[in-house]
Amino acid sequence: MGCCTDADVKRLQGVVSKQRLDKAMRYKFLFGQWACLKTYEMLLNLLNAAEIPDWEENEWGKPFIKGGPYFSISHCKNALMVGVSEKPIGVDVERVRNADIALVERTMNREERDCILNAADRALKFTELWTRKEAWLKWKGTGIIDDLENVLLDVDENRIITQSDPEKGYVWSLISE
């Protein structure tokens, strides 16, 4: 991904809904603003739409378009990701980050912790598991919850796709029905 500029953000401000613009402008850094706006533009392109009606949010804040289709958006320093489906969908993309032991203890169950600690690349394994959890939670519509250790216990593994690109420094996961 290339650098973004003030001009890029300014151009995208004219493309998005007021709702998305308000959310984007809450980001402190230019990149966060650009990524928030750009993923909305990507969603417009995927839907082949000139505009998206202001979306609604469920009780946990997950956005949805009344009457569908379903969508999920994620971005990080290294990548942008938008998924659209006729069925519920969840996506997450993260830059590969260190597997800080305190974070691993708070977010992973014993089996996952052992998997991370025994991995040749702990950071990559942690990020793979983390994106799987976050994609699953987005699919469910709850977002990050307190019981992160047990999130993946009931997941049908055949429904989650996870891909890594260590050279580019990111991992993504997608889940759908």
C-alpha positions as CSV (number, residue, x, y, z in Angstrom):
1,M,0.0,0.0,0.0
2,G,1.3,3.4,-0.9
3,C,1.2,6.5,1.3
4,C,-1.9,8.5,1.6
5,T,-2.0,12.3,1.4
6,D,-4.3,15.0,2.5
7,A,-5.5,15.2,-1.1
8,D,-6.5,11.5,-1.0
9,V,-8.5,12.0,2.2
10,K,-10.1,15.2,0.8
11,R,-11.2,13.4,-2.4
12,L,-12.7,10.5,-0.4
13,Q,-14.6,12.8,1.9
14,G,-16.8,13.6,-1.1
15,V,-17.6,9.9,-1.8
16,V,-18.8,8.7,1.6
17,S,-21.9,9.2,3.7
18,K,-21.8,11.7,6.6
19,Q,-22.0,8.8,9.0
20,R,-18.8,7.3,7.6
21,L,-17.1,10.6,7.3
22,D,-17.8,11.3,11.0
23,K,-16.3,8.0,11.9
24,A,-13.2,8.5,9.7
25,M,-12.5,11.9,11.1
26,R,-12.3,10.5,14.6
27,Y,-9.1,8.7,13.7
28,K,-6.1,10.7,15.0
29,F,-3.7,10.0,12.1
30,L,-4.2,10.6,8.4
31,F,-3.7,7.0,7.5
32,G,-6.6,5.9,9.8
33,Q,-8.8,8.5,8.2
34,W,-7.8,7.4,4.7
35,A,-8.2,3.7,5.4
36,C,-11.7,4.2,6.9
37,L,-12.8,6.3,3.9
38,K,-11.1,4.0,1.3
39,T,-12.7,0.8,2.6
40,Y,-16.1,2.6,2.3
41,E,-15.2,3.4,-1.3
42,M,-14.2,-0.2,-1.8
43,L,-17.6,-1.3,-0.5
44,L,-19.4,1.1,-2.9
45,N,-17.4,-0.5,-5.8
46,L,-18.2,-4.0,-4.6
47,L,-21.9,-3.2,-4.4
48,N,-21.7,-1.4,-7.8
49,A,-23.5,1.5,-6.0
50,A,-23.2,5.3,-6.2
51,E,-24.1,5.5,-2.6
52,I,-24.9,3.3,0.4
53,P,-27.8,4.4,2.5
54,D,-26.7,5.2,6.0
55,W,-26.3,1.8,7.6
56,E,-27.7,0.8,10.9
57,E,-25.9,-0.8,13.8
58,N,-26.9,-3.7,15.9
59,E,-26.8,-3.6,19.7
60,W,-22.9,-4.1,19.7
61,G,-22.3,-1.5,17.1
62,K,-21.8,-3.8,14.0
63,P,-22.9,-1.9,10.9
64,F,-25.4,-3.5,8.5
65,I,-27.5,-2.4,5.5
66,K,-31.1,-3.0,6.2
67,G,-32.3,-5.7,3.8
68,G,-28.7,-6.7,2.9
69,P,-26.3,-7.5,1.6
70,Y,-24.0,-8.4,4.5
71,F,-20.5,-6.8,4.6
72,S,-17.5,-6.6,6.9
73,I,-14.6,-4.2,6.8
74,S,-11.1,-4.3,8.3
75,H,-7.9,-2.3,7.9
76,C,-4.5,-2.2,9.3
77,K,-1.2,-0.4,8.5
78,N,-0.4,-3.0,5.8
79,A,-3.7,-3.8,4.2
80,L,-7.4,-3.0,3.6
81,M,-10.1,-5.7,3.4
82,V,-13.8,-5.6,2.5
83,G,-16.0,-8.6,2.3
84,V,-19.6,-8.7,0.8
85,S,-21.9,-11.6,0.9
86,E,-25.6,-12.6,0.7
87,K,-25.0,-14.3,4.1
88,P,-23.4,-13.0,7.3
89,I,-19.7,-12.4,6.9
90,G,-16.7,-11.4,9.0
91,V,-13.3,-10.3,7.9
92,D,-10.2,-9.2,9.8
93,V,-6.8,-8.1,8.6
94,E,-3.9,-7.4,10.9
95,R,-0.2,-6.6,10.6
96,V,1.9,-9.3,12.1
97,R,2.7,-8.3,15.7
98,N,4.7,-9.7,18.5
99,A,3.1,-12.3,20.7
100,D,3.4,-10.4,24.0
101,I,3.0,-13.0,26.7
102,A,0.5,-10.9,28.7
103,L,-1.7,-10.5,25.6
104,V,-1.4,-14.2,24.8
105,E,-2.5,-15.1,28.3
106,R,-5.5,-12.7,28.2
107,T,-6.8,-13.7,24.8
108,M,-5.8,-17.4,24.1
109,N,-6.9,-20.7,25.7
110,R,-4.3,-23.3,26.8
111,E,-4.2,-25.1,23.5
112,E,-3.8,-21.8,21.5
113,R,-1.1,-20.6,24.0
114,D,0.8,-23.9,23.5
115,C,0.5,-23.6,19.7
116,I,1.9,-20.0,19.8
117,L,4.7,-20.8,22.2
118,N,5.8,-23.9,20.2
119,A,5.6,-22.1,16.8
120,A,8.7,-21.4,14.8
121,D,7.3,-17.9,14.3
122,R,5.3,-16.9,17.4
123,A,4.3,-13.5,16.1
124,L,2.8,-15.0,12.9
125,K,1.0,-17.8,14.8
126,F,-0.5,-15.3,17.3
127,T,-1.7,-13.0,14.5
128,E,-3.2,-15.9,12.6
129,L,-5.2,-16.9,15.7
130,W,-6.1,-13.3,16.5
131,T,-7.5,-12.7,13.0
132,R,-9.5,-15.9,13.2
133,K,-11.1,-14.7,16.5
134,E,-11.8,-11.2,15.3
135,A,-13.3,-12.4,12.0
136,W,-15.5,-14.9,13.9
137,L,-16.7,-12.1,16.3
138,K,-17.5,-9.8,13.4
139,W,-19.4,-12.6,11.7
140,K,-21.4,-13.1,14.9
141,G,-21.9,-9.3,15.1
142,T,-20.6,-8.9,18.7
143,G,-17.2,-7.5,18.1
144,I,-14.5,-8.0,20.8
145,I,-16.0,-9.6,23.9
146,D,-14.6,-10.5,27.3
147,D,-14.3,-14.3,26.7
148,L,-11.6,-14.1,24.0
149,E,-10.0,-17.3,25.2
150,N,-13.0,-19.5,24.2
151,V,-14.0,-17.7,21.0
152,L,-12.8,-20.4,18.6
153,L,-14.0,-23.5,20.6
154,D,-17.3,-23.8,18.7
155,V,-16.1,-22.7,15.3
156,D,-16.4,-25.0,12.3
157,E,-12.8,-24.8,11.1
158,N,-14.0,-25.4,7.5
159,R,-15.8,-22.1,7.5
160,I,-12.7,-19.9,8.2
161,I,-10.1,-19.1,5.7
162,T,-6.8,-17.7,7.0
163,Q,-3.9,-16.5,4.8
164,S,-0.6,-15.1,5.8
165,D,1.9,-12.9,3.9
166,P,4.9,-12.6,6.2
167,E,6.9,-10.8,3.5
168,K,4.3,-8.0,3.4
169,G,3.7,-8.3,7.1
170,Y,0.0,-9.1,7.4
171,V,-2.5,-11.9,8.0
172,W,-6.2,-12.0,7.1
173,S,-9.1,-14.2,8.0
174,L,-12.6,-14.5,6.5
175,I,-15.6,-16.4,7.7
176,S,-19.0,-16.8,6.0
177,E,-21.8,-19.4,5.9
